């Protein structure tokens, strides 16, 4: 027959064993647990048209973007013919409103000489809040990863971690490696296939960007559904979204779209108060 002291020792051993088992199980399962990230609702604008006219005065489109007050604006620093676009005065106007200005560069799917890309970035990254790297591959091999890593590291090493690097493969089949060499991955129109990305839940919505436009689809986006597209993107885990017609202009319904998006945000805040 066990003594009371012996039974006490047995209980202690059992409890310790159970706690140890729970700790071991947790250490095994924790890496596989799904992290729940907070919803992110960032409106941005992509506009490849003119911000200033021939005399250097601010265009109406630039005024509309400033009035909309998006989280960021993706614009060309200048045009191929050397015509200026993001002037110091306009840069200051965006900064005063807290709008991040992201300037554009292209890579021709890693075929453009790397030195040419980094030299272009050096020409204007100090005048912006970051770089939008266009025509990015799906990062399918070491050579592609090395090419785009060099761009990312060039920006971060020379201009600081606060400079954003947005990589734009524009495709949901992009390799997860894109997340190692970008602050934000742009899926363009293919954000609608976001749920088909097996690794997406590892990252917060603020790491993803999408756009809905008529660049590849005639009249798919209009005044009636533009706001709903943005709301859908945010609800599906895309932290940055913009609805437009063509990238080179602002749609005639831009003002109505901005009002719709702001109303959506206001209604959601009221619901949760």
Secondary structure as GFF3:
##gff-version 3
##sequence-region A 1 273
A	DSSP	alpha_helix	4	29	.	.	.	ID=ss1
A	DSSP	three_ten_helix	30	32	.	.	.	ID=ss2
A	DSSP	beta_strand	42	46	.	.	.	ID=ss3
A	DSSP	alpha_helix	60	68	.	.	.	ID=ss4
A	DSSP	beta_strand	72	75	.	.	.	ID=ss5
A	DSSP	alpha_helix	88	96	.	.	.	ID=ss6
A	DSSP	beta_strand	100	106	.	.	.	ID=ss7
A	DSSP	alpha_helix	114	124	.	.	.	ID=ss8
A	DSSP	three_ten_helix	125	127	.	.	.	ID=ss9
A	DSSP	beta_strand	130	134	.	.	.	ID=ss10
A	DSSP	alpha_helix	142	159	.	.	.	ID=ss11
A	DSSP	beta_strand	164	168	.	.	.	ID=ss12
A	DSSP	three_ten_helix	176	180	.	.	.	ID=ss13
A	DSSP	beta_strand	184	186	.	.	.	ID=ss14
A	DSSP	three_ten_helix	188	196	.	.	.	ID=ss15
A	DSSP	three_ten_helix	200	202	.	.	.	ID=ss16
A	DSSP	three_ten_helix	205	207	.	.	.	ID=ss17
A	DSSP	beta_strand	208	212	.	.	.	ID=ss18
A	DSSP	alpha_helix	226	236	.	.	.	ID=ss19
A	DSSP	beta_strand	240	243	.	.	.	ID=ss20
A	DSSP	alpha_helix	254	272	.	.	.	ID=ss21
###
